[in-house]
Amino acid sequence: KGVNMCGIAGVLSFRKEPISTLSIKKMIDSIKHRGPDAEGIYVEDFFGVGHRRLSILDLTNAAHQPMISKDKNYVLSYNGEIYNFQELRLELESLGYVFRSNSDTEVVLNSYIEWKEECLNKFNGMFAFSVWNKKEKRLFLARDRYGIKPLYYYNDNKKFIFASEQKAILTQKINRDIDLETVCEYFTFQNIFTNKTMFKNIKILEPGHYLYVDLNKFETNITQYWDFYFYDEKSDRSE
């Protein structure tokens, strides 16, 4: 258990069709190997999210996921490890937050509540997570700077699906058309250098990016919050 795996998966219906608990369970069952210790499912009308847990920092049920905020408005499903979570916890406690667990999961949740997407610049670690805002009907997804933790998503304007692995997305009824350009890219370089996958409608959330899905506006927005920075202020040396 030296590496924090865990797995997340969820579905949001643009048509506001009810999401079944069974469909979310199928998704997280397909990635059971990522988190053999526990599973959790949250379903609310047209949104559902699941989590497979590998317990490391807090082994109690207080760190169970999906984790719901104290005011019941935010729902977090998180995979990763925040190395500076204890410092962030102290900062949040000074702002009035009260913690129920000793996990970095709760720090991630409260950090998002306090700072929204700006919390990503405070995190030192590896992560992929989703936060559902019940009141605003907005879904937030984020991935760490180097893409250590995987995160895939599918969007056909009928439903938005996301997961730690493609196999979880493939448990749903989706368009499975093959992206031939990506196949050519893979056979040419033995790798894929873009946000594409072998399936046309399944994409990779790129490292250093976050994504918002707004159900009221029926739109999806992706933003890059970090990039490599190579400028050296001491570069005035001669050759």
N, C-alpha and C positions, 0 to 999 in steps of 0.2 A: 504494500500500500504506500510505497514511497512516492508515487505520482498520483496526483489528484485527478481522477477521471471524471466521474459523474456524467450524466447525460440529461439534456433538456429537449422538449418537443412540444409543439402546440399548433393550434388551428384557429384562425379568425375568419368568420364567414362574412363576406361583403354583402351577401344577400340576406344577412341576419337570420340565417337558418340555424336551428338548434344544433349544438355540437353534442354528440353522445359520449358518455364516459367510456364506452367500449372502444370507440375509435381512438381516443387518447391512450387507452391501455394498450392497444395494439402497437401504437407508436413506441411507447416506452418499453414494452416487452421485447421489441426488436433490437433495442440497445441495452438490454439487461446486463450484458457483460461490462458496461461502463460503470455500473453502480449496483453491485450485488447485495448491498446491506439493507436497502429500503427503497420503497417507491411511494410516490404521492401524486395525486391527481386533483386538479381544480377545474370545475366546469361551471360556467355562468352563461346561460342562454346560447349566444352565438360565438362564445370564446371558450377555449379549453386549453389547458397546459398541464404537462406532466413532468416528472423528474425521477431519475434513477440516482440513488445516492451511494457514494463511497465515503463512509464516515472517517474523518481524520481529526479535525480540530475540536469539534464538540460532538461527542458520541451520544448525547441525550436527544430526546424527542423535541427539545426546545429549538433545535436547529433543523427541524423537519421542513422539507420543501414539497411543493411550492409554499413559500413563506408569505403570509398576509400581514400587512402593516397594522399597527394598533388601531387606526381609524377605519380599517377594513376597505380602504380605497385602492391600495396598491398590492399587486400580487407578483412576487419575484420567483423566477426559476433560474438557478445560477450554477455554472460549472467553472471552477477555477480556484485560485488561491491569491489573496491579497496580502503581500508580505508586510505592508505597513498598516494593517487593519487596527492594530492596538493604538497607534498614534491617532488615527482617524476616529476611533471610538472615543478617545479622550476629548477630541475636539467637538464631536457631536454631543457628548455628555455635557460639555460646557455650554452648549446651545439649548440644553433642556431635554435631550433625548434620554429615555430610560430603556435599558436593554434587558431582554428576558433570557438571552443565551450568551455563550462565550464564543460564538462562531463569527467568522468573517462574513458569513451570509447576511446576518442582520446588519452588519456595518455597511455592506453593499446596498441593502434596501434603504436604510436611513440616509445614506449618502445621496442616493438618487432623489429621495423625497426632499432633502434639503437643498441640493445643488443642481438637480436635474442632470442634463448631459455634461455639465461642467465637472461632475464628480469623476469622470473618466481621466481628467488631467491630474487628479489627486491620487489615483490608484497606481501603486507600484506592484505589478504582479501579472498573472496570466488569467484571462477570463473570457467567457462568453455567457451572456445572460439576457433574459427578457424581463420587462416590467410592464404589467397591464394596469392602466389607469381606468378604473371603473367609471368614474364620473365623466371624464373627458372622452372616453371610448377611444383611447390611444394606446398603441402598443409600441414599446421601445425595445430595440435590440442593439447590442453592442459587442464588439470584439476587441481583444487586446492589441497592443501596438504591433507586435510581431506575428500575430496570427497563430500563437501557440495552441490556443483552444479553437476547435473547428466550429463553424456555424453556417448552415445551408438554409436557403429559403426558396419557396415556390410561390409564384403569383400568376394566376390566370384571370384576374379581375372578378372572379367569383369567390375565391377563397385564398387566403394567405396562410401558408404552412411553413413552419421552421423547425429545425432539429439539429442536433449535434452531428448526425450522420444521415446520409442520403437514404439509407435503408428504412429509416423511420418515416420519411416523407413518402416512400414508395408503398407503404402500407395503406395509403389513402387512394381514393379514386381520382387519378390525375391524368393529364396528358403526358404520355411517355414517349413522345417523338424524340428521335435521336438527333443531336446537333452534329452534323457531318463535318462542319468546320473545326469543331473541337476534337473530333476523332482524328482528323488530319494533323492537327497541332500536336496531339498526343503521340501519334506514330512518327512524327518528324523529330520531336524533341524529347520523347519519353517523359513528358511533363506537360502541365497546363499552366500558362503564365498569366491568365486573365481571371475574371470572376466567373467563367463559364464552367459547366460540367458536361458530361456526355448527354445529358437531357436538356432540351431547349429551354424548358421553363424552370429548371432548377439552377439557382445561382449560388455563388459563394459570397457571403458578406466578407469583404476584403479586410485585411488587417488595418487597424487604426481608423476604422469607420464605425459609425452608428446609423441606425435606421429607425424612422418613425412611420407607423402605419396609422392613419387617421380614418376611423370608420365613418365619421360624420361627413368628411370631405371626400371620401372614397379615393384617397391618394396616398402614395408612398414616397418618402423622401430619404435619400441617403446622403450623409455628410461625412467628409474626411476630417477627423479631429486631430490627427497626428501624422507626421511624415519624417523621414530621415533628414537630418540637418548636418551637413558636412562643412559648413563655413568655419574657417579657423582664423581668428583675429590675429594670430601671430604668423600669418602666411606671407609676410613681407620679406622673408629671408631670400637671399640670392640662391640661384640654382647651385 
